């Protein structure tokens, strides 16, 4: 575990072998060439509890070459063996659920119940992609020329680089690495500076599951060196595929860098996700679904409810119910079993939330609940906040909120609601609640988003393709065939038959 001894760990693990705080390269735990480290902070207390290497561009070549050497052998491994390793990895993650949840709480701040939920959701990907590993198939067919035969084969693209965020670090890794490893690719991960320990624990378990050293490498770094390290990974000639989850602004930079060498890229970017609740909706159903969606991880999810549109006939009733439920939220440290909402993960997240609220107040919005940082708890806490009177000129109407701020907007007609919902450059997810099946189908087709929740606020699963349109990115993660295909290339073979002599 290295330099972790200089800190007092705020928890005890059942399996202490899980705790690593150095980069993982070729199955070994390594410091950065510079020897520099950065601190990992518990957002519930604001105190550092461990440190990790500050990797930079000088660390990239050796790590990627190791991944490439591993790929040259791993691509020859049978799909059955890859599937077995994935199943074993899945089993080990589940067996170590308690410890992984503990690390997750102290890195992200989310309540322990949500940590369990993320692990359960995330292992859906290891299980799913283990099955997909054996179902990668090519084709053969007879084209227009009857004496010709055409074949296609699917092959792994090469070494993949994963640039991942901090809000769901287990899900982001298993969704990306599960697909890559099933396809026969190796992967090198750059975790977020906020959540490296969770990712290193997963890398440790991947080695224990039997994956060869180098199949899953991890380079940690701090916030300052993240751009340098990420760009070096994207530009390295042995990186064949880049997958990024994060903001639209950074995603555009990643796309530009990768375009220089025409690398395959998957971008899962920001969202400004609308919810449309119609007069004929089941209010109980809409409340339970959207309340959980909005306040999960203190609103820090790309697919969370950003703008909640409620039709005028039920607006007041719905808002009253929402405010009453909001009063029941218990804000605290994620390790406290009474806590139902933890802190935001970064101090800049809390400050951004405050700035959004202040801008809305200045421009005439009404603050029904919250709107302030919570002092005295020691971490990065922000009050559950409810706002009405939101207008298009407010920052909160146009930006990804990424905090526990709910905005409610009244609408009259279906056409008005669709127009407002689509009035954004982003198109990740949209949600609607109605018992009119014709309306449901119309909105499924007319809402501009890659994923539509139809009377549900939870539409993400290993079996369904995940990804957005517009400036929310391109490419799909999870789902049948599509996710693994992101890590494959297709080769076409053409054969001409000689006629009988």
N, C-alpha and C positions, 0 to 999 in steps of 0.2 A: 504493500500500500504506500510505501515511500513516505513523503513528507507529511502525511496526514497526522502523524504523531504530535506535531507541534500544535494541533488544534484539539479541543475537547469535543468529541463527537456528541451531538445532542440525542443520540439514540443508540440502541444496541441491536445488532443483527443476529438472527439465529444461525445464519451461515456467513461467517465473517469473510470467507473467500470471495464473496460477491463484490466486496468493496475494493475497487481499483481507482487510482487517481493519476495514472500515467497513460500516455497514448499506447494503443495496441497496434503493433506492426509485426506481421509474420509470427503471431503467437507470443511475442515478447512485449513487455511493458517498458516503454522508453520515455526518457525525458526529451525535451526539445533541444536542438543543437545549441541554442542560445543559453540554455540553463534557466531561463526565466519561467516564472509561474504566475498564475492569477488565482484569485480567491473565488470560491463558490459560496454564495450567500443564501441563507434561509430567509425567504421573503416574509415569513411570519414573525421574524425577530429583527431582521436587518443585520444579523451577525454571520460572519464567515465561519464555516465549519470544516473546510477542506480546501486544498488547492490542486491545480492541474497545470500541465505544461502549456506555455505560450508557443505553440508551433507557428512557424512562418514559412515563407516561400522556400527557405533553405531546407526545410524538412520534407518537402513534397516529393522530390525526385526519388529518394530512396524508398519512400512509402509506396509510391505508385509503381515503381519497378518491382517491388515485392509483390504487389497485387497482380501485376502483369505476369510475373513468373508463375504465380499460383494459378492464374487463369489458364495458362498453356496446358496445365495438367487437369485443372478442374473441368474444363470444357469437354474432356474425354470421359468424365465420370458418367455412368449410366443414369438416366432419369430416375430409375428405381432407387438407386443409392442416394441421389439428391433428395428424393422424397423422404427416405428413411431418416436422413439427417434433419430435415425440416420437422418431421414428426417428433424426433427426439428433442430438438430445440424447443418446440412447443410444450412438450411434457416438462422439461426442466424449468421453463418460465412459470408454468402453472404450479409446479412444486415449490418454487421460491417466491410465490405470490406475496406473502407477508412482508418479506424483506424488500422486494422491489417496490411494493406500495409505500413502505417507510421512506426509502430513498426518494421516491417521487414526491411525497408530501414535503420533504425538506428542500427539494430543489424548485418545485413549481408553486408550492403553497396551497395546492388544492386539498380539500378535505379527504380524509382517508377513504370514505365511501366512494368518492369520485375516482380515487386512485385504483380501487378495486374495479370500478366500472371500466376504466381505461385498459386495465390488464385483460379483462374479459373480452372487451371489444378488440383489442390488439391481437390476441392469440387467435381470433378468427382468421387473421391473415396468414399466420404460419400454417394453420390447419388447411385453409383453402388452397394456398399455393403448393403445399405438399401434394395435394391431389392434382393440381394443374401441371406439375412437373412431368407427369407421365402422359400428358395429353397434348404435347406439342407435336404437331404433324404437318407434313407437307402435302402436296397434291400430285396427281398425274391425270392427264386428259388428252384427248385427240382434238387437235385444232381444225381449222378449215381445210388445210391440206391433209388429205387422208393418210398419206404415207409418213406423216410427222407425228412425233410424240413429245409432249411437254411435261416436264417434271419441276416441282419446286421443293426445296428443302428449307427448313428453318434452322438457323444456327445462332449461338449466343454472340452478341455484338462485341463484347470485350470487357474491359474494366469500366465499371460505372462509378461515378462520384455522386454522393448524396449530400446535399446541403439542407439541413433540417432545422426547424424552429424549436422553441422551448415549450409551447403550450401543450402538446401531446407527444412527448418525445418517444414513448414506447410505440404508439400507433404509427408515427411517422417512419420509424426505423423498420418495424416489421412489415408495413405495407410496401415499402420500397425494397428492402433487402429480401423479403420473402419472394417477391416477383423476380428479382435479379438472380438470386441463388437457384430458384426453380428453373430459370431459363438457361443456366450454365455460366452466368457471368459472376465475376468476383466484384466486390464493392469496397470502396473506401468512403468513410463517413466523416463529415465535419459537423459535429454536434454544435448546438447553440452554447455559448459561454455559460448560460444559466443552468443547463441540464446535462453536463458531460458525464456525470457519475452513473446516471440511469443507463446511458448508452454503453458505457464501458462494462457495466454489469451484463448487459445483453451480449456484448462481444465475448465476455468470459464464458457465458453459457453456450454460445455458438461453438466455441472450442471444445467445451465439455461434451457437446452433442456429437462431435466427430468431424465437423467441418475442418478441412485442412488449414493450417496456418497460412494467413494471407487471403483467405476467402472473404473475410470481413475485417478490414483494418479500420482504425479510428484515429484521427488526429484532432486533438483538442486545441483550442486557442481562446484568447480573450476577445473582447469587443473591438479593440483597436486593430488587432491583427486579422480579424475575420475577413475584411475585403481582400487583403493581400493573399491570405491562404486560399480563399475561395477562387480568386482569379488564377492563381498558380495551378490549382487543380483543374480548372476549366481549360486552361491552355496546354496542359501537358499532353504530348503526342500519344501517350498510351491510354489516355482517358477517351473512351469511345462513346460514352453516354453520360449525360448530366441530368439529375433529377433535383428540382428545387421546390421547396415549399416556403413561402414567405410573402413579403409585400410586393405589390405590383411594381413599385419603383425599382426595387432590387432585381426583380424578375426580368425587367427590361434590360438591365445591365448584364445579367447572366446570358440572356439571349444574344445580345450584341457580341459578347466575348466569344461565345460558342459558335456564332455565325462565321467568325474568321476562319475556322477550320471545319465548318459544316458538320459539327457534332450533333448527334441526336439529343434532343432536349425535351423534358417534360416539365411544365410549369404549372404549379398549383398555387395561385396567387390570392390576393385579397378579395374580400367580399363586402358588399353593402346590401345585405340580404333583406328583402321585404317580406312581411307577413300580411296576407289579406284575410280578414275575418268578416264574413258576411252575416247579415241579419238572421239567416236561416241556419247558421252554424250551431252545433252543439257546444254551448258555452263551456260546460265542464270539460269536454274533450279539448277544446282550444286552449283553455286556461292551463290544464295540466301539461299539455305538450309544449306550449310556448314558454311557460314559466320555467320549466326544466331546461329548455333550450337556451333561454336568455341568460339565466344566472349560473349555468354550469361553468365552472372554473372562472367565476367572477366576470363572465361575459367575454372571456379571452379565447374565442374560437372564430375561425374564418367563416364558418357556416352559421354563426349565431344570428338571432333576430336583431337586425339593426334598425329597421323602421317598421313599426307595427301599425297597419292601417285597419281601422275598425269602422264598419258601416254605421251610419248615424242612429239607426233604430236600436242598437244595443251598445252604443259607445259608452254612455254614462254607466250603465250596469256593469259592463266589462271592466271599465277603469276602476270602479269602486271595488270590485272583487279583486282586481290585481293589487291595488293599494293595500287591501286587507291582508292578502297573502304576503306581500312584501314586508309588512310589519312583523311577520313571524320569522323572518330570516335571522339566523344567529351568526354574526360575523366573528371569526376568531382564527386561531392557529389551526392548521389542518389536522394536527395530531389530536386535538380535543374532540372527543366523540360527540359533544354537543354542537360543534360547528357545522353549519349548513352552507356557509360561503366563506372561503378563505380570502387572503389578500390578492391583489394583483401581483404579478411576478417580478416586476421591475419598478424602481422608483420613478423612472420616466413614464411608465404606464399610468401611475397615479397622477402625475403632474399633467399629462395629456388629458386625462379625464376631467380634471379641474378646469383646464383651459377651455374644453368643449362646453362645459356647463356655464362658465362665465360668459363666453361668447353668446350662447343661447339666451341667457338672462338679459344681457345688454340689448338684444334684438327683439325682446318682448315675449320670450317663452315663459311658461309657468312651471315652477319647480314644485311638484306635489310631495315628493319624498327625497330625502338625501341631498346630494349635490356637493358633498364635502369630503376631504380626506378625513380619516379617523386618526386622531393623535392619541398618544398614550399607550398604544399597543406594541410599539417598537418596530413594527414591520411596515409594509406598503399597503395599508388598508384604505378602501374607499367605500363610502356608503352606497347601498342599493338605491338607485336614483330613478325617479319617474318624472317625465317631462311631457307637457302638452303645449300646444301653440307653436309647434315647430314650423318654420317657413323655409323655403328653398334657399334663402340667402345665408342661412346659418351653417357654420362648419359641421355641426352635428348631423345635418341632413345630407351631407355630401362625402363624409369621410367614414372610414371603417372605425367604429367606436372602440372596440377591443377593451371594454370595461363594463362594469355592472350598471350601465345607463340605458333605461328603456324610454323610447320616444313613441308617443301615441298620436296618430293623425286620423282625423275623422274624414270619411268619404261618403258620397251619396250613391254613385252609380258604378256598375262594373267597369264601364269604359274609362271612367275617371281613375279608378283604382289601378287598372292595368297601365294606363299612361304614366301615373306617378311611380308605380313600381318599377317600370322599365326605364325611368328617367335617371339613369346612372351609367357610367362607363364600365361598370363591373357586371358580371353575370355568373356568379358562382352558384348560389342556391336561392330559391324562392319557395314560399310556403303559402298554402291557401286552405281555408276551412269553410266548407259549404256542404249542404245536403242535397243540392241541386246537381244531379249527375251531368246534365248538359253543360252547366256552367263549369263544372270541374274539368270536363274535357276541353272546353274552349280555352280555359286558362292554362291548362297543361300545354296547349299548343302556342298560346300567345305570350306567355311570360318568358322573358329573355334571360334564361339561366340554364346552366348545364344540368342542374338537379332540381326537381320540383317535388316538394313534400305535399301530398294530397291528403288532407286531414291528419297529418302527422308532422311532428317536429324532429323526428329521428329517422332520417332516410339513408344514413350511411351504414354500409355493411360490406363485408368481404366479398359477397356475391354480386354486388352492384357496382357499376363503373362510377368512379369518383373523379370529378373534374368540372371546370367551368368553361365559359365562352367569353367573348368580348375581352376586356382587359383583366379578366380573372384567370387567364392562362389557356394552355392547350395541352393535349395529351390526357390519358386516363390512367388512374391508379385503381386497383382492385377490379373485380368483375370477371366474367367469363372471357377468356382469350385475350381481351384487349390489353390488360395490364402486363401480362407476360410478353406480349408482342412488342411492348415498348423497349424490351431488352433483347430483341431478336432482329436478325437480318434475314431477308429472303433471297435465296439464290434460285435462278431459273436455269434449267438444263433442257436443251432441245436435241432430239435424236431423229434422224431421218432413216426410214427403213428402205433397204434396197428391194427392188421388185424381183420376183423369182426369175432366175436365169432361164 
